[in-house]
Amino acid sequence: METIQLIIITTAQHRWRIYEINVKSTFLNDFLEEEIYIEQPVSYEVKGHEYKILKLNKDLYGLKQTPKAWYSHINGYFLKDGFGKCPYEYAIYVKIKENDDTLIVCLYMNDLIFIGNNPKMFGDFK
């Protein structure tokens, strides 16, 4: 919460606008970085093969590994797109262009809160 408060305070001090994007189906994409096996759900057991296990091909909502896989994926995107990662807060990414145009993004689960001084950067980011 302190990070979000920091974003709101920065927005108010500079009289910038604040935006929020919810990334839909974040936890239903195939960002798995490891092999995961599960037991067959009781209602979906295959007759005669009740004791077999299943290998997941994609993320499954509620999986413990899903948030880590999502964070790894989105972190890679930000770094590839020229954002710098805040060394003191893992959820804040900053992009500053040569003319001091600034875009600050705060990652909270599957929500992105972003602020800055150039509306064109907002459009490019979206």
C-alpha positions in Angstrom: 0.0 0.0 0.0 2.9 2.4 0.7 4.0 2.1 -2.9 0.5 3.0 -4.2 0.4 5.9 -1.8 3.8 7.1 -3.1 2.4 7.0 -6.7 -0.6 9.0 -5.7 1.5 11.6 -3.8 3.9 11.9 -6.8 0.9 12.4 -9.1 -0.5 15.2 -6.8 2.9 17.0 -6.4 3.4 17.2 -10.2 -0.3 17.6 -11.1 -0.1 14.6 -13.4 -2.8 12.2 -14.3 -3.1 8.7 -12.9 -4.2 5.7 -14.9 -4.9 2.1 -14.1 -5.0 -0.9 -16.4 -6.2 -4.4 -15.3 -4.6 -7.1 -17.3 -7.4 -9.6 -17.9 -6.7 -13.3 -17.9 -3.2 -12.7 -16.4 -3.2 -15.9 -14.6 -4.6 -18.0 -17.4 -1.7 -17.6 -19.9 1.0 -20.1 -20.5 3.9 -18.5 -18.7 4.9 -21.7 -16.8 8.7 -22.0 -16.5 8.7 -25.5 -15.0 7.0 -28.8 -15.4 4.0 -29.2 -13.1 2.0 -32.4 -12.6 -1.4 -32.7 -10.8 -3.8 -35.4 -9.8 -6.9 -35.9 -11.9 -9.8 -33.8 -10.5 -12.4 -36.2 -9.0 -15.1 -35.2 -11.4 -12.8 -35.6 -14.4 -11.2 -38.9 -13.7 -10.7 -41.2 -16.7 -12.3 -44.7 -16.0 -9.6 -47.3 -15.6 -6.8 -44.6 -15.3 -7.9 -43.0 -12.0 -4.4 -43.2 -10.6 -2.6 -41.4 -13.5 -1.4 -37.9 -13.1 -1.7 -35.0 -15.5 1.0 -32.7 -16.8 -0.1 -29.0 -17.2 0.6 -27.4 -20.5 -0.6 -24.0 -19.4 -1.0 -22.0 -16.2 -3.9 -22.9 -14.0 -5.7 -20.3 -11.9 -4.8 -20.7 -8.3 -1.5 -22.4 -8.9 1.2 -21.3 -6.5 3.7 -20.7 -9.3 1.4 -18.5 -11.4 2.1 -15.1 -9.8 5.9 -15.7 -10.0 5.6 -16.7 -13.6 3.5 -13.6 -14.4 6.0 -11.3 -12.6 8.9 -12.9 -14.5 7.0 -12.4 -17.8 6.0 -8.7 -17.2 9.4 -7.9 -15.7 11.0 -9.1 -18.9 8.7 -7.0 -21.0 9.5 -3.8 -19.0 13.2 -4.3 -19.1 13.1 -5.0 -22.9 11.0 -1.9 -23.5 13.5 0.4 -21.9 12.2 0.7 -18.4 14.5 0.9 -15.4 13.6 -1.1 -12.3 13.5 0.8 -9.0 16.3 -0.6 -6.8 14.3 0.0 -3.6 10.8 -1.1 -4.7 10.5 -4.2 -7.0 7.0 -3.1 -8.2 8.0 0.3 -9.7 9.4 0.7 -13.2 10.5 4.1 -14.7 11.1 5.2 -18.3 12.7 8.6 -18.9 13.4 9.8 -22.4 16.1 12.3 -23.5 13.7 15.2 -23.2 12.8 14.3 -19.6 9.4 12.8 -20.6 8.7 10.4 -17.8 6.5 7.3 -17.3 6.3 5.6 -14.0 4.5 2.2 -13.7 3.5 0.5 -10.5 2.8 -3.2 -10.8 0.2 -4.6 -8.3 -0.8 -8.2 -9.0 -2.4 -7.9 -12.4 -3.1 -4.2 -12.2 -0.8 -1.5 -13.6 -1.0 2.0 -12.2 0.9 4.5 -14.3 1.7 8.2 -14.2 3.8 10.6 -16.1 4.2 14.0 -17.8 3.6 13.0 -21.4 0.2 11.7 -22.6 1.7 10.3 -25.8 3.8 7.9 -23.6 0.5 6.7 -22.0 -0.9 5.9 -25.5 2.3 4.1 -26.5 2.3 2.2 -23.2 -1.3 1.1 -23.5 
